[in-house]
Amino acid sequence: IGIIILGLVSLARGNVVGGIWWFLIGMFLRNASQSSYQQVVVRKALQGEKVLRLMRRNPVTAPPSISLAEFVDQYVYAYHHKMFPVEEGGRLAGGITTRQIKDVPREEWGRRTVGEIARSCSLGNTVAPDLDVIKALAIMNRTGNSRLMVVENGRLAGIISLKDIMGFLSMKMDLESEEW
């Protein structure tokens, strides 16, 4: 805040360029420190929490055989998720996202199937149930995925979403507000 005040004083004394410069540096440092503080608070709140505790069990899965048009109508618009696991006969085949569907021309949605464009399981879309939630958040941040499939022994155990993590974080901070 001292740098911001220094900028305002410089402005008042007629040093417009210097005053604006000091003010902008002060704002940048203030925002950076707030962001760092928020990261520390989030890390402390999620410390030791495992994916297993926050994941949703029995997620909605899509079969690989349906068309993209059917998938959009019966799954995306019905459940409002951006990613769905693709299962066939109880076996996890991968996942499909709305981003992948957007890459397919709309006139092909009736001819193309979920299985054709679903991505297989990878380190970018799956996590283990015993993984720290902070590491799951890092994967979400790196990949841009807001939902990750939780896989245990090759089978789908659940889904962890950014929305679930933020809901847990909000609840924990609300209940334990004195510590924060």
Contacts in CASP RR format, 6 or more apart in sequence:
PFRMAT RR
TARGET T0000
AUTHOR 0000-0000-0000
METHOD contacts of the structure
MODEL  1
IGIIILGLVSLARGNVVGGIWWFLIGMFLRNASQSSYQQVVVRKALQGEK
VLRLMRRNPVTAPPSISLAEFVDQYVYAYHHKMFPVEEGGRLAGGITTRQ
IKDVPREEWGRRTVGEIARSCSLGNTVAPDLDVIKALAIMNRTGNSRLMV
VENGRLAGIISLKDIMGFLSMKMDLESEEW
1 26 0 8 1.000
1 30 0 8 1.000
2 26 0 8 1.000
3 22 0 8 1.000
3 23 0 8 1.000
3 25 0 8 1.000
3 26 0 8 1.000
3 29 0 8 1.000
4 22 0 8 1.000
4 23 0 8 1.000
4 26 0 8 1.000
4 27 0 8 1.000
4 30 0 8 1.000
6 19 0 8 1.000
6 22 0 8 1.000
7 18 0 8 1.000
7 19 0 8 1.000
7 20 0 8 1.000
7 21 0 8 1.000
7 22 0 8 1.000
7 23 0 8 1.000
7 26 0 8 1.000
8 19 0 8 1.000
8 23 0 8 1.000
9 19 0 8 1.000
10 18 0 8 1.000
10 19 0 8 1.000
10 22 0 8 1.000
11 19 0 8 1.000
11 20 0 8 1.000
11 23 0 8 1.000
41 173 0 8 1.000
41 180 0 8 1.000
42 169 0 8 1.000
43 134 0 8 1.000
45 169 0 8 1.000
45 172 0 8 1.000
45 173 0 8 1.000
45 176 0 8 1.000
45 180 0 8 1.000
46 132 0 8 1.000
46 133 0 8 1.000
46 134 0 8 1.000
46 137 0 8 1.000
46 165 0 8 1.000
46 169 0 8 1.000
47 134 0 8 1.000
48 132 0 8 1.000
48 133 0 8 1.000
49 132 0 8 1.000
49 133 0 8 1.000
49 134 0 8 1.000
49 168 0 8 1.000
50 129 0 8 1.000
50 130 0 8 1.000
50 131 0 8 1.000
50 132 0 8 1.000
50 133 0 8 1.000
51 127 0 8 1.000
51 128 0 8 1.000
51 129 0 8 1.000
51 130 0 8 1.000
51 131 0 8 1.000
51 132 0 8 1.000
51 133 0 8 1.000
51 136 0 8 1.000
51 150 0 8 1.000
51 160 0 8 1.000
52 129 0 8 1.000
52 130 0 8 1.000
52 150 0 8 1.000
52 157 0 8 1.000
53 133 0 8 1.000
54 133 0 8 1.000
54 160 0 8 1.000
54 164 0 8 1.000
54 165 0 8 1.000
54 168 0 8 1.000
55 129 0 8 1.000
55 150 0 8 1.000
55 157 0 8 1.000
55 158 0 8 1.000
55 159 0 8 1.000
55 160 0 8 1.000
55 164 0 8 1.000
56 158 0 8 1.000
56 159 0 8 1.000
56 160 0 8 1.000
56 161 0 8 1.000
56 164 0 8 1.000
57 157 0 8 1.000
57 158 0 8 1.000
58 158 0 8 1.000
59 84 0 8 1.000
59 85 0 8 1.000
59 149 0 8 1.000
59 156 0 8 1.000
59 158 0 8 1.000
59 159 0 8 1.000
60 75 0 8 1.000
60 79 0 8 1.000
60 81 0 8 1.000
60 84 0 8 1.000
61 84 0 8 1.000
61 85 0 8 1.000
61 86 0 8 1.000
61 87 0 8 1.000
61 156 0 8 1.000
62 71 0 8 1.000
62 75 0 8 1.000
62 84 0 8 1.000
62 85 0 8 1.000
62 86 0 8 1.000
62 87 0 8 1.000
62 96 0 8 1.000
62 114 0 8 1.000
63 86 0 8 1.000
63 87 0 8 1.000
63 88 0 8 1.000
63 114 0 8 1.000
64 86 0 8 1.000
64 88 0 8 1.000
64 93 0 8 1.000
64 113 0 8 1.000
64 114 0 8 1.000
64 115 0 8 1.000
64 118 0 8 1.000
65 88 0 8 1.000
65 113 0 8 1.000
65 114 0 8 1.000
65 115 0 8 1.000
66 74 0 8 1.000
66 113 0 8 1.000
66 114 0 8 1.000
67 109 0 8 1.000
67 110 0 8 1.000
67 111 0 8 1.000
67 112 0 8 1.000
67 113 0 8 1.000
67 114 0 8 1.000
68 101 0 8 1.000
68 104 0 8 1.000
68 108 0 8 1.000
68 109 0 8 1.000
68 110 0 8 1.000
68 112 0 8 1.000
68 113 0 8 1.000
68 114 0 8 1.000
68 117 0 8 1.000
69 109 0 8 1.000
69 110 0 8 1.000
70 110 0 8 1.000
71 84 0 8 1.000
71 96 0 8 1.000
71 101 0 8 1.000
71 114 0 8 1.000
72 101 0 8 1.000
72 109 0 8 1.000
75 81 0 8 1.000
75 84 0 8 1.000
76 82 0 8 1.000
76 84 0 8 1.000
76 98 0 8 1.000
76 101 0 8 1.000
81 147 0 8 1.000
82 97 0 8 1.000
82 98 0 8 1.000
82 99 0 8 1.000
82 146 0 8 1.000
82 147 0 8 1.000
83 95 0 8 1.000
83 96 0 8 1.000
83 97 0 8 1.000
83 98 0 8 1.000
83 125 0 8 1.000
83 145 0 8 1.000
83 146 0 8 1.000
83 147 0 8 1.000
84 95 0 8 1.000
84 96 0 8 1.000
85 92 0 8 1.000
85 94 0 8 1.000
85 95 0 8 1.000
85 149 0 8 1.000
85 156 0 8 1.000
85 159 0 8 1.000
86 92 0 8 1.000
86 93 0 8 1.000
86 94 0 8 1.000
86 95 0 8 1.000
86 96 0 8 1.000
86 114 0 8 1.000
86 115 0 8 1.000
86 118 0 8 1.000
87 93 0 8 1.000
87 156 0 8 1.000
90 155 0 8 1.000
91 155 0 8 1.000
92 121 0 8 1.000
92 149 0 8 1.000
92 151 0 8 1.000
92 154 0 8 1.000
92 155 0 8 1.000
92 156 0 8 1.000
93 115 0 8 1.000
93 118 0 8 1.000
93 120 0 8 1.000
94 118 0 8 1.000
94 119 0 8 1.000
94 120 0 8 1.000
94 121 0 8 1.000
94 125 0 8 1.000
94 149 0 8 1.000
95 118 0 8 1.000
95 119 0 8 1.000
95 120 0 8 1.000
95 121 0 8 1.000
95 125 0 8 1.000
95 149 0 8 1.000
96 114 0 8 1.000
96 115 0 8 1.000
96 117 0 8 1.000
96 118 0 8 1.000
96 119 0 8 1.000
97 119 0 8 1.000
97 145 0 8 1.000
100 117 0 8 1.000
100 118 0 8 1.000
100 119 0 8 1.000
101 109 0 8 1.000
101 117 0 8 1.000
103 117 0 8 1.000
104 112 0 8 1.000
104 117 0 8 1.000
119 125 0 8 1.000
121 149 0 8 1.000
121 151 0 8 1.000
121 154 0 8 1.000
123 139 0 8 1.000
124 139 0 8 1.000
124 142 0 8 1.000
124 143 0 8 1.000
124 145 0 8 1.000
124 148 0 8 1.000
125 143 0 8 1.000
125 145 0 8 1.000
125 148 0 8 1.000
125 149 0 8 1.000
126 148 0 8 1.000
126 149 0 8 1.000
126 150 0 8 1.000
126 151 0 8 1.000
127 135 0 8 1.000
127 136 0 8 1.000
127 139 0 8 1.000
127 148 0 8 1.000
127 149 0 8 1.000
127 150 0 8 1.000
127 151 0 8 1.000
127 160 0 8 1.000
128 150 0 8 1.000
128 151 0 8 1.000
128 152 0 8 1.000
129 150 0 8 1.000
129 152 0 8 1.000
129 157 0 8 1.000
133 160 0 8 1.000
133 165 0 8 1.000
136 148 0 8 1.000
136 160 0 8 1.000
136 165 0 8 1.000
137 162 0 8 1.000
137 165 0 8 1.000
139 145 0 8 1.000
139 148 0 8 1.000
140 146 0 8 1.000
140 148 0 8 1.000
140 162 0 8 1.000
146 161 0 8 1.000
146 162 0 8 1.000
146 163 0 8 1.000
147 159 0 8 1.000
147 160 0 8 1.000
147 161 0 8 1.000
147 162 0 8 1.000
148 159 0 8 1.000
148 160 0 8 1.000
148 161 0 8 1.000
149 156 0 8 1.000
149 158 0 8 1.000
149 159 0 8 1.000
150 156 0 8 1.000
150 157 0 8 1.000
150 158 0 8 1.000
150 159 0 8 1.000
150 160 0 8 1.000
151 157 0 8 1.000
173 180 0 8 1.000
END
